[in-house]
Amino acid sequence: MTFAEEVKARIDDLAKPPGSLGLLEKQLRQVLLAWGRFEPELQPLHLVFAADNGIVRSGVVQQLAEITYMQARNMVRGTAAISSFCQCNHIPYKVVDVGIDSADAVGIDYKAARGSRDFLVEPAMTETEFDRASQAGRNMVRQARQEGYNLVSFGEMGIGNTTTSAAVLTAIAPKASTFLVGYGSAKGNVRLWQHKEAVIRQALRQHGPAIQTAADAIRYVGGFDLAALCAAMRECACLRLPFYIDGFITAVALACAAQLYAPTTAFALPSHLSREPGMSVALRLAGIDEYDVPIHARLALGEGTGAVLGVVLLRSMFYAFQHMATLTDINADAVLRHESDEGGTNGNQNR
């Protein structure tokens, strides 16, 4: 029996109708196959990559860019939404500064630069900066593996990163794809959405000839968080480390990683379906159907809040996998009880 066959047999033998726990069973199977062995417990780590985006200078957001710095500090202090989610569920987390526009580093210092450039004016980052951000992602995953973690979830923080993600997705998606640009945090602001779409179209006309790969797309119209996430996901695949994506930004990073290194998709777990219209396209580029996403809760915060909830669901399923009775045990007990009842009946008849 192969390991894959053994995994299927053990999950199907749990004391329930086979398949009745739906996507929880599917994701458990995927995690076990990623490990290639049965591990005694789930050891998750949440990683948040934070960076500022120069494209905000072209008026594509309604918030102040300084919020990136302020909210990343809240994460480190333990007062952000993602901090609360992680603390409540006893999931360790790390905040990684890959490009916040500040003199000091927030969290772990892997600052590639103090924010990316305005890609409407020039490429978002140099090759050197792209490499620095990518190396940050790889290093954080390698460190996670060395520290004994066997599951990673990803989040991000950066004002303007729905714009960078929509630009990258537009660059790598099939040309017939539509509705890739969403409102981001400015829900209902049609004028801002139209401006964002126009900015992305103009930038891709300008940089389009130079964009040949997903890595090019990130370098020219992306952000440092996307570069780090994409590299981190590829490193997870190399180390056979399963990981959860969060919403739109991480889904775009996964789509890029899948184009650059196809095996990445086998280790990627979706958590929630973002309300951004490009989410489904990004997932499909990574080989994931939106019906395979377990949480439909209209989340739109980011930070990895949905990804951590995905870990919580998996942890529940993993515990059940280790502690549930099995159909084999139930059937054996039923046979013994039946034989005992039969013996009692025969004994009474003999008397």
C-alpha positions as CSV (number, residue, x, y, z in Angstrom):
1,M,0.0,0.0,0.0
2,T,1.4,3.4,-1.0
3,F,1.4,6.3,1.5
4,A,-1.4,8.0,-0.4
5,E,-3.5,4.8,-0.3
6,E,-2.8,4.5,3.5
7,V,-3.9,8.1,4.0
8,K,-7.1,7.6,2.1
9,A,-7.9,4.4,4.0
10,R,-7.3,5.9,7.4
11,I,-9.5,9.0,6.7
12,D,-12.2,6.9,5.1
13,D,-12.2,4.5,8.1
14,L,-13.0,7.3,10.6
15,A,-16.4,6.8,12.3
16,K,-18.5,8.8,9.9
17,P,-19.8,8.4,6.4
18,P,-16.8,8.7,4.0
19,G,-16.5,12.3,2.7
20,S,-19.0,13.7,5.2
21,L,-16.5,16.3,6.5
22,G,-16.1,17.6,3.0
23,L,-13.2,20.1,2.4
24,L,-11.8,19.4,5.9
25,E,-11.0,15.8,4.8
26,K,-9.6,17.1,1.5
27,Q,-7.3,19.6,3.1
28,L,-6.2,17.1,5.8
29,R,-5.3,14.6,3.0
30,Q,-3.4,17.3,1.2
31,V,-1.4,18.2,4.3
32,L,-0.5,14.6,5.0
33,L,0.6,14.0,1.5
34,A,2.7,17.2,1.6
35,W,4.5,15.9,4.7
36,G,4.8,12.4,3.2
37,R,4.4,10.9,6.7
38,F,2.1,11.0,9.7
39,E,3.2,13.7,12.1
40,P,2.2,13.6,15.8
41,E,0.9,17.2,15.9
42,L,0.2,20.3,13.9
43,Q,2.8,23.0,14.5
44,P,1.6,26.2,12.7
45,L,3.3,29.5,12.3
46,H,1.8,32.7,10.8
47,L,3.9,35.0,8.8
48,V,2.9,38.6,7.9
49,F,5.0,40.5,5.3
50,A,4.5,44.3,5.5
51,A,5.6,46.9,3.0
52,D,4.6,50.3,1.6
53,N,3.7,50.8,-2.1
54,G,4.7,53.8,-4.1
55,I,1.7,53.6,-6.3
56,V,-0.4,55.3,-3.5
57,R,1.2,58.6,-4.7
58,S,-0.9,58.3,-7.9
59,G,-4.1,58.5,-5.8
60,V,-5.4,54.9,-6.0
61,V,-6.3,54.7,-2.2
62,Q,-8.3,56.8,0.2
63,Q,-6.3,56.0,3.3
64,L,-3.0,57.6,4.5
65,A,0.1,55.6,3.5
66,E,1.3,55.9,7.2
67,I,-1.3,53.4,8.2
68,T,1.0,50.6,7.0
69,Y,3.6,51.5,9.6
70,M,1.0,52.1,12.3
71,Q,-0.9,48.9,11.8
72,A,2.3,46.8,11.5
73,R,3.3,48.2,14.9
74,N,-0.1,47.2,16.3
75,M,0.6,43.6,15.0
76,V,4.0,43.5,16.8
77,R,2.4,44.9,20.0
78,G,-0.4,42.3,19.8
79,T,-3.3,44.8,19.3
80,A,-4.2,44.1,15.7
81,A,-6.9,41.8,14.4
82,I,-4.4,39.2,13.3
83,S,-2.6,39.3,16.7
84,S,-5.9,38.7,18.4
85,F,-6.8,35.8,16.1
86,C,-3.4,34.2,16.6
87,Q,-3.3,34.7,20.4
88,C,-6.8,33.4,20.8
89,N,-5.9,30.2,19.0
90,H,-2.3,29.8,20.4
91,I,-0.7,30.3,17.0
92,P,2.7,32.0,17.0
93,Y,3.2,34.7,14.5
94,K,5.9,36.9,13.1
95,V,5.8,40.3,11.4
96,V,8.4,40.8,8.7
97,D,9.2,44.3,7.4
98,V,10.2,43.9,3.8
99,G,9.7,47.6,2.8
100,I,7.8,49.8,5.2
101,D,8.6,53.5,4.6
102,S,10.1,54.2,8.0
103,A,13.6,54.8,9.4
104,D,13.1,52.0,11.9
105,A,12.1,48.4,11.2
106,V,8.8,47.1,12.4
107,G,9.2,43.5,13.5
108,I,11.9,41.4,11.7
109,D,14.1,43.6,9.6
110,Y,14.3,42.5,6.0
111,K,13.6,46.0,4.5
112,A,14.4,45.9,0.8
113,A,13.8,49.7,0.6
114,R,11.6,52.3,2.2
115,G,8.6,51.4,0.1
116,S,8.4,50.6,-3.6
117,R,8.3,53.2,-6.4
118,D,5.3,54.6,-8.1
119,F,4.9,52.1,-11.0
120,L,3.0,54.7,-13.0
121,V,6.3,56.6,-13.2
122,E,9.0,53.9,-13.1
123,P,9.3,50.2,-12.3
124,A,8.2,49.4,-8.8
125,M,11.5,48.0,-7.7
126,T,15.0,47.4,-9.0
127,E,16.3,43.8,-9.6
128,T,18.4,44.1,-6.4
129,E,15.4,45.2,-4.3
130,F,13.3,42.4,-5.8
131,D,16.0,39.9,-4.9
132,R,16.2,41.2,-1.3
133,A,12.4,40.9,-0.8
134,S,12.4,37.4,-2.3
135,Q,15.3,36.3,-0.1
136,A,13.4,37.5,2.9
137,G,10.5,35.2,2.0
138,R,12.8,32.2,1.5
139,N,14.7,32.9,4.7
140,M,11.6,33.1,6.8
141,V,10.3,29.8,5.5
142,R,13.6,28.1,6.0
143,Q,13.8,29.4,9.6
144,A,10.3,28.1,10.2
145,R,11.2,24.7,9.1
146,Q,14.4,24.7,11.2
147,E,12.3,25.7,14.3
148,G,10.1,22.7,13.9
149,Y,7.0,24.2,12.3
150,N,5.2,22.0,9.9
151,L,2.5,24.3,8.6
152,V,2.7,28.0,7.6
153,S,0.0,30.6,7.0
154,F,0.6,33.8,5.2
155,G,-0.7,37.4,5.6
156,E,0.3,40.8,4.4
157,M,0.0,44.5,5.3
158,G,0.5,47.4,3.0
159,I,-1.7,50.3,1.9
160,G,-2.2,50.1,-1.8
161,N,-1.5,46.4,-2.2
162,T,-4.8,45.5,-3.7
163,T,-3.7,47.9,-6.6
164,T,-0.3,46.2,-7.0
165,S,-1.9,42.8,-6.8
166,A,-4.6,43.7,-9.4
167,A,-1.8,45.1,-11.7
168,V,0.3,41.9,-11.3
169,L,-2.8,39.7,-11.9
170,T,-3.8,41.6,-15.0
171,A,-0.2,41.2,-16.3
172,I,-0.1,37.4,-15.9
173,A,-3.8,36.4,-16.5
174,P,-5.1,35.4,-19.9
175,K,-5.8,38.5,-22.0
176,A,-9.5,37.7,-22.1
177,S,-9.8,37.9,-18.3
178,T,-12.2,40.6,-17.0
179,F,-13.1,42.2,-13.7
180,L,-9.7,41.8,-12.1
181,V,-9.6,45.2,-10.4
182,G,-11.7,45.7,-7.3
183,Y,-12.5,48.4,-4.8
184,G,-10.1,47.2,-2.2
185,S,-10.8,49.0,1.1
186,A,-12.8,51.8,-0.7
187,K,-15.9,49.7,-1.2
188,G,-18.5,51.6,-3.2
189,N,-16.2,54.4,-4.3
190,V,-16.8,54.1,-8.0
191,R,-14.7,57.1,-9.0
192,L,-11.7,55.8,-7.1
193,W,-12.2,52.3,-8.6
194,Q,-12.3,53.8,-12.1
195,H,-9.1,55.7,-11.4
196,K,-7.3,52.6,-10.1
197,E,-8.3,50.7,-13.2
198,A,-7.1,53.5,-15.5
199,V,-3.8,53.7,-13.6
200,I,-3.2,49.9,-14.0
201,R,-4.1,50.0,-17.7
202,Q,-1.7,52.9,-18.3
203,A,1.1,51.3,-16.3
204,L,0.8,48.0,-18.2
205,R,0.9,49.8,-21.5
206,Q,4.1,51.4,-20.3
207,H,5.8,48.3,-18.8
208,G,4.1,45.6,-20.8
209,P,6.9,44.9,-23.3
210,A,9.3,44.2,-20.4
211,I,7.0,41.8,-18.5
212,Q,7.7,38.3,-19.7
213,T,7.3,36.3,-16.5
214,A,5.4,36.5,-13.2
215,A,8.7,37.7,-11.6
216,D,8.8,40.5,-14.1
217,A,5.2,41.5,-13.2
218,I,6.0,41.7,-9.5
219,R,9.1,43.8,-10.2
220,Y,7.5,46.2,-12.5
221,V,4.0,46.7,-11.0
222,G,4.0,44.7,-7.8
223,G,5.2,45.3,-4.2
224,F,7.8,43.9,-1.8
225,D,5.1,42.0,0.1
226,L,4.2,40.1,-3.1
227,A,7.8,39.4,-3.9
228,A,8.4,38.0,-0.4
229,L,5.2,35.9,-0.5
230,C,5.8,34.5,-3.9
231,A,9.3,33.4,-2.9
232,A,8.1,32.1,0.4
233,M,5.5,29.9,-1.2
234,R,8.0,28.4,-3.7
235,E,10.3,27.7,-0.8
236,C,7.5,25.9,1.1
237,A,7.1,23.6,-1.9
238,C,10.8,22.9,-2.0
239,L,10.8,22.0,1.7
240,R,7.5,20.1,1.5
241,L,5.8,22.5,3.9
242,P,2.1,23.0,3.4
243,F,0.8,26.5,3.7
244,Y,-2.5,28.5,3.8
245,I,-3.1,31.5,1.7
246,D,-5.4,34.3,2.9
247,G,-7.3,36.5,0.5
248,F,-6.7,38.4,-2.8
249,I,-3.1,39.5,-2.3
250,T,-1.8,36.1,-1.2
251,A,-3.8,34.4,-4.0
252,V,-2.1,36.6,-6.6
253,A,1.3,35.8,-5.0
254,L,0.4,32.1,-5.3
255,A,-0.6,32.5,-8.9
256,C,2.8,34.0,-9.6
257,A,4.5,31.2,-7.6
258,A,2.6,28.6,-9.6
259,Q,3.7,30.0,-12.9
260,L,7.3,30.2,-11.8
261,Y,7.4,26.8,-10.0
262,A,4.4,24.5,-10.8
263,P,4.8,22.1,-7.8
264,T,3.9,24.9,-5.5
265,T,0.2,24.3,-6.0
266,A,0.4,20.9,-4.3
267,F,1.3,22.5,-1.0
268,A,-1.1,25.5,-1.1
269,L,-4.4,25.5,0.9
270,P,-7.1,28.1,0.3
271,S,-8.8,29.5,3.4
272,H,-11.4,32.1,2.5
273,L,-12.9,33.7,-0.7
274,S,-12.1,37.4,-0.8
275,R,-14.7,39.8,-2.1
276,E,-12.2,41.2,-4.6
277,P,-13.4,40.2,-8.1
278,G,-9.9,39.0,-9.2
279,M,-9.8,36.4,-6.4
280,S,-11.4,33.6,-8.4
281,V,-9.1,34.2,-11.4
282,A,-6.0,34.2,-9.2
283,L,-7.1,30.9,-7.6
284,R,-7.8,29.3,-11.0
285,L,-4.4,30.3,-12.2
286,A,-3.1,28.3,-9.2
287,G,-5.3,25.3,-10.0
288,I,-7.8,26.0,-7.2
289,D,-11.5,26.1,-7.8
290,E,-13.5,28.6,-5.7
291,Y,-15.7,25.8,-4.5
292,D,-12.7,24.3,-2.8
293,V,-12.4,27.3,-0.5
294,P,-13.9,26.4,2.9
295,I,-14.7,29.9,4.3
296,H,-17.2,32.2,2.6
297,A,-17.5,35.0,5.2
298,R,-17.1,38.2,3.1
299,L,-13.7,38.9,4.8
300,A,-11.7,41.8,3.3
301,L,-9.2,42.8,6.0
302,G,-6.1,40.9,5.0
303,E,-3.3,40.4,7.6
304,G,-3.9,36.7,7.2
305,T,-7.1,36.7,9.3
306,G,-8.8,34.2,7.0
307,A,-5.7,32.1,6.7
308,V,-5.5,31.7,10.5
309,L,-9.2,30.6,10.6
310,G,-8.2,28.0,8.0
311,V,-5.5,26.7,10.3
312,V,-8.1,26.5,13.1
313,L,-10.4,24.4,11.0
314,L,-7.5,22.1,9.9
315,R,-6.4,21.8,13.6
316,S,-9.9,20.6,14.5
317,M,-9.8,18.1,11.7
318,F,-6.3,16.9,12.6
319,Y,-7.4,16.3,16.2
320,A,-10.4,14.4,15.0
321,F,-8.2,12.3,12.7
322,Q,-6.1,11.3,15.7
323,H,-8.9,10.7,18.3
324,M,-12.0,9.5,16.5
325,A,-13.2,6.0,16.6
326,T,-13.0,4.0,13.4
327,L,-15.5,2.1,11.4
328,T,-13.3,-1.0,11.8
329,D,-13.6,-0.7,15.6
330,I,-17.3,-0.1,15.4
331,N,-17.9,-3.1,13.1
332,A,-15.8,-5.3,15.3
333,D,-17.7,-4.2,18.4
334,A,-21.0,-4.8,16.6
335,V,-20.0,-8.3,15.6
336,L,-19.0,-9.1,19.2
337,R,-22.2,-7.7,20.6
338,H,-24.2,-9.6,18.0
339,E,-22.5,-12.8,18.9
340,S,-23.0,-12.1,22.6
341,D,-26.7,-11.5,22.0
342,E,-26.9,-14.7,19.9
343,G,-25.2,-16.7,22.6
344,G,-27.6,-15.3,25.2
345,T,-30.6,-16.2,23.1
346,N,-29.4,-19.7,22.5
347,G,-28.6,-20.2,26.2
348,N,-32.1,-19.2,27.1
349,Q,-33.6,-21.6,24.5
350,N,-31.5,-24.5,25.9
351,R,-32.9,-23.9,29.3
